[in-house]
Amino acid sequence: MSSFRSVNFPNVNFDVIGEIAVEAYTSMHKDLTDDADCQFSVTSMKDIVWGGDMMVEIVLQSTLTPSHHQTLLAHFPHGRPNATSRAAVGMAMLAQRAGVHVPRLCALAEEFHKKIGAEYILYVKEDGTSLDVAWPELSDEQRKAVMKRLAEDLLKLFNHRLASITTTVVPPNYSEDPDEPEPAYLLSRPFDAVPLLDRWPQPALKTTQDYLEALADRILWLFSEGKVNNPWSLGWPGKVSLSYEEKTAIRETWMRLRQLIPYYTGGKFIPRRFKGGAYELAVSLLSDQRGFGIVHTDLKMGRILVNFKDGVLQPLVITGWEHAHTAPLWSCARMPRWLLPDNWRLEPTPILEEDRVKMFHAFYNSIRDIKGPKPGAHWVIAFALGQQERFFEGLIGSHWMFRDTVDVGIKMLKESWELAIPDEEFPIPVDEEWRADPQPSGHRKFLQAPEEKHQEVMDTDIGATEFEVVVTSSEQPATASVIEELNAFLEPLLESAPLLEPTATFDIEIPSTDRLATGLGGGALSKAKRYVRRTIFQFIAPGRKEG
């Protein structure tokens, strides 16, 4: 084969990559088949997009059996040097232990390879098609099957617990059978933005409070006097440098966020109607009591490979594990962005809105209906009651270029607080005119957008959700007709409200119609409806207004 030059990776020596691919796969093949005489050679290479990333496809051919071909993929992860590649493999191994299918590893160069000109990972190409490509050709039933399998996989990640917030990385000098991967650092996007890559990696964190403080402190470290020698390095495309006033405004915003951390570690916003065991369960899932699950922060459609064999869906293969780490359970319980309404998604997808609504329900119902010692109901509780914490995490974990947007987000936090805890004052002052001038001026489409657009940018995890609420009563069957009407009444009411799916513990029980009529002055059905409406809205994510 003639020498290959990649358009996407022009500085990589693919002659050497090809030699390594042949050696690595030949060794793997011999281990799997005991075929000691089999050798392979490279027949072709080409640039492709696979698993949501640009890669290079390498096709090998057996020298003994020319009809035997094997395809490998060369992946060049972006991120922290000498760490991101190890994280991609380490987190994939962790996900595999949780029961999720991941790409098969063939070889890893976890440090910059001088002959090649890059760090790299070699995968065996799996059968299947990226979900974004396959979607238009899938039937409605096949799509629902994918949603069910995806729900099962995300629940497995949610339920696979570690004792710290970390990125599991394979040790240096990776071998095929390493010792237990060593969690040491947290290699997530907020901590790996330039120029933070020049800083020592963020160590693993033991508590949610430590995690949120670290998200704030990375900004305070950057914008403290004298910390960064190169003032130009704090800019972004379209904004080469920042004035002293702009740096001061950024620092002040994150100092304000840091003051709020104790209130957003988990459990502060559990509705007060939760009592006894229901309250204790919610607290345990929103606090650190049950450890930390796995969150994949870039689970776009292209990272999900689907394969129907004879009409039967095979296990999904999920890619992009360099974007995963352990996190609080309220952070792990999040919908994939592409299942959220259009205004909450950050990239185009092939899903029509009417299909998205159906698939949202298919995913949610699938995860809700999973029973057993680690039920889907736990994910539902963390999802429904952790929206405030996820929103705060999105604010404090933002890039400093979004300082204006974050400032609007603080105002939204206050509004949500006042709805959720009206008798408790918001911990920091928030004024309409608080924002200092001048503002950082990059990314004008965000900074000049209305507040709804600011919310869109800052948190892609809060979206409309439709859930069924079962209304019951302790009264005799005489109230059955009222209950039936109330359930019908709730359907449009809950059309766009993100509520907690009731279980036996959380079903809403209304007082008798007689009590409602007596206590509220007649019109039992209308009064019952208003009672249920008020009760329902105790579950709604703070920030949504009744009506």
MIMITI-648160 format. One record per residue (C-alpha): residue in three letters; x, y, z. Coordinates in steps of 0.05 Angstrom, whole numbers, padded with zeros to 5 digits, always signed. Each point is the difference from the previous one (the first is absolute). Layout:
<filos>
ALAXYZ/...
</filos>
This chain:
<filos>
MET+00000+00000+00000/SER+00025+00070-00017/SER+00013+00050+00055/PHE-00065+00029+00029/ARG-00007+00073+00020/SER-00060+00019+00042/VAL-00037+00065-00013/ASN-00023+00003+00072/PHE+00066-00021+00032/PRO+00054+00026-00048/ASN+00057-00003+00051/VAL-00010-00074+00017/ASN+00047-00051-00031/PHE-00048-00053-00024/ASP+00055-00045-00027/VAL+00020-00013+00073/ILE-00074-00004+00021/GLY-00010-00054-00052/GLU+00060-00040+00025/ILE-00026+00004+00072/ALA-00071-00019-00023/VAL+00027-00063-00035/GLU+00042-00020+00060/ALA-00055+00013+00051/TYR-00056-00035-00037/THR+00043-00059-00020/SER+00016-00010+00074/MET-00073+00007+00019/HIS-00022-00049-00055/LYS+00050-00052+00022/ASP-00024+00005+00072/LEU-00072-00010-00021/THR+00010-00055-00052/ASP+00066-00035+00015/ASP+00017+00011-00073/ALA+00074+00010+00008/ASP+00015+00006-00075/CYS-00051+00054-00016/GLN+00028+00068-00022/PHE-00034+00063-00023/SER+00017+00059-00045/VAL-00032+00068-00010/THR-00042+00005-00063/SER-00032+00069+00009/MET-00008+00060+00045/LYS-00050+00057-00003/ASP-00028+00057+00042/ILE-00069-00016+00030/VAL-00047+00023+00055/TRP-00016-00056+00048/GLY-00029+00001+00069/GLY-00008+00076-00003/ASP+00074+00013-00014/MET+00046+00009-00059/MET+00043-00062-00007/VAL+00041-00038-00051/GLU-00025-00067-00024/ILE+00054-00052-00011/VAL-00018-00063-00039/LEU+00044-00061+00011/GLN+00002-00063-00043/SER+00024-00069+00020/THR+00062-00022-00039/LEU-00024-00073+00004/THR-00074+00011-00013/PRO-00008+00061-00045/SER-00076-00001+00010/HIS+00011+00012+00075/HIS-00003+00075+00013/GLN+00000+00037+00066/THR-00013+00074+00010/LEU+00034+00041+00054/LEU-00011+00073+00019/ALA+00054+00049+00021/HIS-00027+00050+00050/PHE+00038+00062+00022/PRO-00035+00028+00062/HIS+00002+00075+00013/GLY+00014+00024+00071/ARG+00053-00003+00053/PRO+00066-00028-00026/ASN+00021-00068+00028/ALA-00067-00007+00035/THR-00061+00004-00045/SER+00017-00064-00039/ARG+00009-00038+00065/ALA-00066+00029+00025/ALA-00037-00023-00063/VAL+00024-00071+00011/GLY-00007+00001+00076/MET-00071+00026+00000/ALA-00019-00048-00055/MET+00025-00057+00043/LEU-00040+00027+00059/ALA-00063+00004-00043/GLN+00012-00071-00025/ARG+00003-00024+00072/ALA-00067+00035+00010/GLY-00029-00042-00056/VAL+00003+00050-00058/HIS+00030-00021-00067/VAL+00060+00042-00023/PRO+00047-00002-00060/ARG+00051-00056+00001/LEU+00070+00026+00014/CYS+00057-00023-00044/ALA+00058+00046+00021/LEU+00013+00063+00040/ALA+00057+00051-00002/GLU-00016+00040+00063/GLU+00058+00048-00011/PHE+00022+00041-00060/HIS+00031-00048-00049/LYS+00058+00036-00033/LYS+00001-00044-00062/ILE-00074+00008-00010/GLY-00009+00072+00023/ALA-00060-00011+00045/GLU-00032-00041+00056/TYR-00047-00052-00029/ILE-00048-00056+00015/LEU-00012-00058-00048/TYR-00070-00031+00002/VAL-00029-00059-00035/LYS-00057+00027-00042/GLU-00066-00026+00027/ASP-00060-00020-00042/GLY-00054+00052+00001/THR-00019+00070-00022/SER+00001+00065+00038/LEU-00071+00015+00025/ASP-00003+00067-00035/VAL+00014-00034-00067/ALA-00045-00060+00013/TRP-00059+00039+00029/PRO-00037+00019-00065/GLU-00002-00074-00021/LEU-00023-00028+00066/SER-00073-00018+00012/ASP-00038+00028+00059/GLU+00006-00067+00037/GLN+00075-00004-00014/ARG+00009+00071+00027/LYS-00037-00019+00064/ALA+00043-00061+00007/VAL+00062+00045-00004/MET-00029+00046+00053/LYS-00014-00059+00046/ARG+00071-00027-00008/LEU+00030+00070+00010/ALA-00041+00009+00064/GLU+00026-00066+00026/ASP+00072+00020-00015/LEU-00005+00069+00032/LEU-00031-00031+00062/LYS+00059-00048+00004/LEU+00047+00060-00001/PHE-00042+00036+00053/ASN+00002-00062+00045/HIS+00075-00014-00007/ARG+00028+00037+00060/LEU+00068+00025+00020/ALA+00020+00035+00064/SER+00027+00063-00034/ILE-00012+00048-00058/THR+00053-00020-00049/THR+00021-00022-00068/THR+00024-00072+00001/VAL+00064-00005-00042/VAL+00042-00060-00018/PRO+00069+00002+00030/PRO+00059+00023-00043/ASN+00031-00054-00043/TYR-00068-00033-00010/SER-00002-00075-00008/GLU-00056-00046-00024/ASP-00014-00023+00071/PRO+00014+00060+00045/ASP-00010+00002+00074/GLU-00061+00036+00025/PRO+00000+00069-00035/GLU+00022+00054+00047/PRO-00049+00058+00011/ALA+00043+00061+00012/TYR-00023+00060-00040/LEU-00064+00032-00025/LEU+00010+00012-00074/SER-00065+00034-00019/ARG-00009+00056-00050/PRO-00005+00058+00050/PHE+00068-00018+00029/ASP+00034-00011-00067/ALA-00014+00066-00036/VAL+00061+00039-00024/PRO+00039+00026+00038/LEU-00020-00048+00056/LEU+00037-00054-00039/ASP+00064+00031+00024/ARG-00022-00012+00072/TRP+00008-00066+00037/PRO-00062-00043-00011/GLN-00057+00007+00049/PRO+00007-00054+00054/ALA-00058-00047+00014/LEU-00052+00030+00047/LYS-00033-00033+00060/THR-00064+00040+00007/THR-00049+00039-00043/GLN+00019+00064+00037/ASP+00073-00012-00017/TYR-00020-00010-00073/LEU-00040+00065-00005/GLU+00054+00039+00037/ALA+00051-00026-00050/LEU-00043+00023-00058/ALA-00001+00070+00031/ASP+00073+00000+00020/ARG+00025-00015-00071/ILE-00028+00068-00021/LEU+00024+00036+00062/TRP+00069-00029-00010/LEU+00002+00024-00072/PHE-00024+00069+00016/SER+00038+00013+00063/GLU+00053+00053-00006/GLY+00066-00026-00028/LYS-00023-00072-00011/VAL+00003+00001-00076/ASN+00062+00031-00031/ASN-00029+00005-00070/PRO-00061+00047+00002/TRP-00019-00020-00072/SER-00012-00072+00020/LEU-00064+00017+00036/GLY-00036+00024-00063/TRP-00041-00041-00049/PRO-00015+00003-00075/GLY-00023+00070-00015/LYS+00025+00026+00067/VAL+00076+00001+00001/SER+00011+00033+00067/LEU-00038+00022+00062/SER+00004+00065+00036/TYR+00013+00005+00075/GLU-00074+00017+00010/GLU-00023-00061-00039/LYS+00046-00046+00039/THR-00026+00030+00065/ALA-00072-00011-00022/ILE+00014-00073-00016/ARG+00035-00011+00067/GLU-00058+00032+00038/THR-00052-00042-00035/TRP+00034-00065+00020/MET+00012+00025+00070/ARG-00075+00010+00006/LEU-00012-00070-00026/ARG+00048-00027+00050/GLN-00041+00030+00056/LEU-00061-00040-00024/ILE+00035-00068-00001/PRO-00024-00025+00069/TYR-00072+00006-00024/TYR+00009-00039-00065/THR+00036-00063+00021/GLY-00065-00039-00001/GLY-00066-00006+00037/LYS-00014+00073+00016/PHE-00059+00003-00047/ILE-00037-00064+00016/PRO-00074+00018+00004/ARG-00023+00008+00071/ARG-00057-00048-00010/PHE+00050-00058+00000/LYS-00002-00032+00068/GLY+00030-00060+00035/GLY+00029-00054-00046/ALA-00014+00040-00063/TYR+00040+00059+00026/GLU+00057-00045+00024/LEU+00004-00035-00067/ALA+00002+00066-00038/VAL+00054+00028+00046/SER+00043-00063-00007/LEU-00003+00005-00076/LEU+00014+00075-00004/SER+00056+00001+00052/ASP+00066-00038+00002/GLN-00029-00058+00042/ARG-00004-00049-00058/GLY+00066+00017-00034/PHE+00011+00026-00070/GLY-00024-00028-00066/ILE+00027+00006-00071/VAL-00022+00057-00046/HIS+00016+00005-00074/THR+00000+00075-00015/ASP+00001-00005-00076/LEU-00050-00054-00016/LYS-00021+00026-00069/MET-00035-00046-00049/GLY+00064-00013-00038/ARG+00030-00033+00061/ILE-00053-00055+00002/LEU+00010-00057-00050/VAL-00062-00041-00017/ASN-00001-00068-00035/PHE-00063-00040-00016/LYS+00017-00072-00018/ASP-00058-00039-00030/GLY-00046+00054+00027/VAL+00026-00006+00071/LEU+00037+00058+00033/GLN+00070-00019+00022/PRO+00033+00033+00060/LEU+00012+00074-00011/VAL+00073+00020-00005/ILE+00014+00068+00033/THR+00063+00040-00017/GLY+00034+00063+00024/TRP+00019-00021+00070/GLU+00052+00055+00007/HIS-00062+00043+00014/ALA-00022-00042+00059/HIS+00015+00004+00075/THR-00033-00017+00065/ALA-00047+00053+00028/PRO-00055+00013+00051/LEU-00062-00041-00014/TRP-00041+00062-00017/SER+00052+00015-00053/CYS-00001-00071-00028/ALA-00077+00000-00007/ARG-00006+00041-00063/MET-00035-00009-00066/PRO+00042-00003-00064/ARG-00002+00069-00030/TRP-00030-00024-00065/LEU-00062-00024+00036/LEU-00015+00069+00027/PRO-00043+00052-00037/ASP+00033+00038-00057/ASN+00016+00061+00041/TRP+00041-00042+00049/ARG+00044-00035-00051/LEU+00067+00027-00021/GLU+00008-00038-00065/PRO-00048-00020-00057/THR-00028-00070+00000/PRO-00041-00040-00050/ILE-00058-00007+00049/LEU-00066+00033-00017/GLU-00033+00034+00060/GLU-00060-00048+00001/ASP+00049-00059+00000/ARG+00042+00032+00054/VAL-00060+00005+00047/LYS-00016-00074-00011/MET+00073-00021+00010/PHE+00005+00043+00062/HIS-00058-00039+00030/ALA+00028-00066-00025/PHE+00067+00014+00035/TYR-00032+00026+00064/ASN-00052-00055+00005/SER+00054-00053-00012/ILE+00045+00026+00056/ARG-00058+00011+00047/ASP-00026-00071-00009/ILE+00066-00034+00017/LYS-00009-00038+00066/GLY+00047-00036+00047/PRO+00048+00019+00055/LYS+00025+00059-00041/PRO-00065+00025-00032/GLY-00010+00052-00052/ALA-00042+00039+00050/HIS+00065+00022+00033/TRP+00023+00031-00065/VAL-00068+00034-00008/ILE+00004+00031+00070/ALA+00071+00026-00013/PHE-00022+00026-00068/ALA-00063+00035+00024/LEU+00026+00028+00066/GLY+00071+00016-00023/GLN-00016+00052-00053/GLN+00020+00059+00044/GLU+00067-00033+00015/ARG+00013-00017-00073/PHE-00016+00072-00020/PHE+00048+00026+00053/GLU+00054-00049-00024/GLY-00009+00026-00070/LEU+00010+00072+00023/ILE+00061-00011+00044/GLY+00031-00047-00051/SER-00007+00049-00058/HIS+00057+00031-00039/TRP+00016+00071+00022/MET-00020+00025-00070/PHE-00072-00011+00022/ARG+00006+00046+00060/ASP-00061+00042-00022/THR-00042-00063-00009/VAL+00021-00026+00068/ASP-00019+00066+00031/VAL-00070-00007-00029/GLY+00000-00071+00027/ILE+00012+00026+00071/LYS-00063+00041-00007/MET-00037-00062-00023/LEU+00026-00038+00061/LYS-00030+00054+00044/GLU-00068-00004-00035/SER+00000-00076+00007/TRP+00020+00004+00073/GLU-00057+00047+00015/LEU-00050-00048-00030/ALA+00029-00061+00035/ILE+00016+00031+00068/PRO-00041+00063+00004/ASP+00011+00009+00075/GLU+00076-00001-00005/GLU+00040+00057-00030/PHE+00047-00012-00058/PRO+00071-00002+00030/ILE+00031+00055-00043/PRO-00026+00067-00025/VAL-00024+00000-00072/ASP-00019+00065-00034/GLU-00023+00014-00070/GLU+00056+00050-00008/TRP+00053-00041+00035/ARG+00040-00020-00062/ALA+00063+00041-00006/ASP+00020+00036-00063/PRO+00035-00008-00047/GLN-00021-00072-00015/PRO+00044-00052-00034/SER-00021+00010-00072/GLY+00012-00066-00035/HIS-00055-00045-00026/ARG-00049+00056-00010/LYS-00057-00046-00020/PHE-00001-00025+00071/LEU+00013+00065+00036/GLN-00054+00039-00038/ALA-00052-00055+00000/PRO-00062+00003+00043/GLU+00002-00035+00067/GLU-00034-00062-00028/LYS+00060-00009-00045/HIS+00048+00008+00058/GLN-00036-00057+00035/GLU+00006-00041-00063/VAL+00076+00009-00001/MET+00012-00012+00073/ASP-00038-00064+00014/THR-00019-00051-00052/ASP-00027-00047+00052/ILE-00064+00036+00020/GLY-00054-00015-00051/ALA-00074-00012-00006/THR-00021-00068+00026/GLU-00067-00034-00003/PHE-00016-00048+00056/GLU-00064-00035+00022/VAL-00023+00017+00070/VAL-00047-00048+00034/VAL-00052+00034+00044/THR-00031-00042+00054/SER-00047+00012+00059/SER-00013-00032+00066/GLU-00075+00010-00010/GLN-00051-00052-00021/PRO-00014-00015-00074/ALA-00048+00060-00001/THR+00061+00043-00017/ALA+00022-00046-00057/SER-00031+00044-00053/VAL+00035+00061+00028/ILE+00067-00036+00000/GLU-00012-00021-00072/GLU-00014+00072-00020/LEU+00061+00024+00038/ASN+00046-00048-00036/ALA-00028+00025-00066/PHE+00008+00071+00024/LEU+00074-00013+00016/GLU+00019-00021-00070/PRO+00003+00070-00030/LEU+00024+00029+00066/LEU+00062-00044-00001/GLU+00012+00008-00074/SER+00065+00038+00011/ALA+00014-00006+00074/PRO+00062-00039+00023/LEU-00030-00039+00058/LEU+00020-00058+00043/GLU-00031-00064-00025/PRO-00041-00024+00060/THR+00012-00069+00028/ALA-00042-00031+00054/THR+00035+00046+00048/PHE-00011+00063-00040/ASP-00072-00008-00026/ILE-00041+00062+00015/GLU-00059-00012+00046/ILE-00052+00054+00000/PRO-00047+00015+00058/SER-00072-00023-00008/THR-00044+00042-00045/ASP-00044+00013+00061/ARG+00059+00029+00038/LEU+00019+00042-00060/ALA-00071+00025-00009/THR-00009+00015+00074/GLY+00068+00031+00010/LEU+00002+00040-00064/GLY-00072+00019-00009/GLY-00030-00045-00053/GLY+00018-00021-00071/ALA+00034-00064+00020/LEU+00029-00018-00067/SER+00029+00069-00015/LYS+00028+00004+00071/ALA+00029-00069-00006/LYS+00033+00020-00065/ARG+00031+00061+00033/TYR+00024-00042+00059/VAL+00033-00050-00046/ARG+00030+00055-00042/ARG+00033+00031+00061/THR+00023-00068+00024/ILE+00028-00018-00068/PHE+00040+00064-00005/GLN+00038-00018+00062/PHE+00035-00051-00045/ILE+00014+00047-00057/ALA+00071+00023-00010/PRO+00008+00067+00035/GLY-00004+00055-00051/ARG-00064-00024-00032/LYS-00060+00043+00017/GLU-00068-00030+00013/GLY-00049+00007-00058/
</filos>
